[in-house]
Amino acid sequence: MRNGICTKCGRATVYSGRDMPAKASTGNTVPIDFQHSAALDNYVCIGCGYVERYISDPQALERIGKQWRDATRKRKNDAR
C-alpha cells in the first residue's frame, strides 16, 4: 500500500494521511506502554475501501521491540 498500489484489489487508488500534522492528537495511535504511544500512518484505497496502518517512527518501533512479546512465541499454557 505504501507504494500506492492496493494490496487487496491491485488498483493505484491509494491515498495516505502520513503527512497530517495532528496524527497523534486524533486518537490515531497504538499504545506502547502506560506512558508512550505511536502515531499511525493510514493508507486507504478509495477503490475498494481497504485500509492499512503503519508506524513510521523508528524510536517507537524500537520501544515496541523491547517491550512487547514476539508474536511468534507461544504464551505459557497456550495449547495452540
Secondary structure as GFF3:
##gff-version 3
##sequence-region A 1 80
A	DSSP	beta_strand	14	16	.	.	.	ID=ss1
A	DSSP	three_ten_helix	24	26	.	.	.	ID=ss2
A	DSSP	beta_strand	29	31	.	.	.	ID=ss3
A	DSSP	beta_strand	37	39	.	.	.	ID=ss4
A	DSSP	beta_strand	41	45	.	.	.	ID=ss5
A	DSSP	beta_strand	51	54	.	.	.	ID=ss6
A	DSSP	alpha_helix	58	67	.	.	.	ID=ss7
###
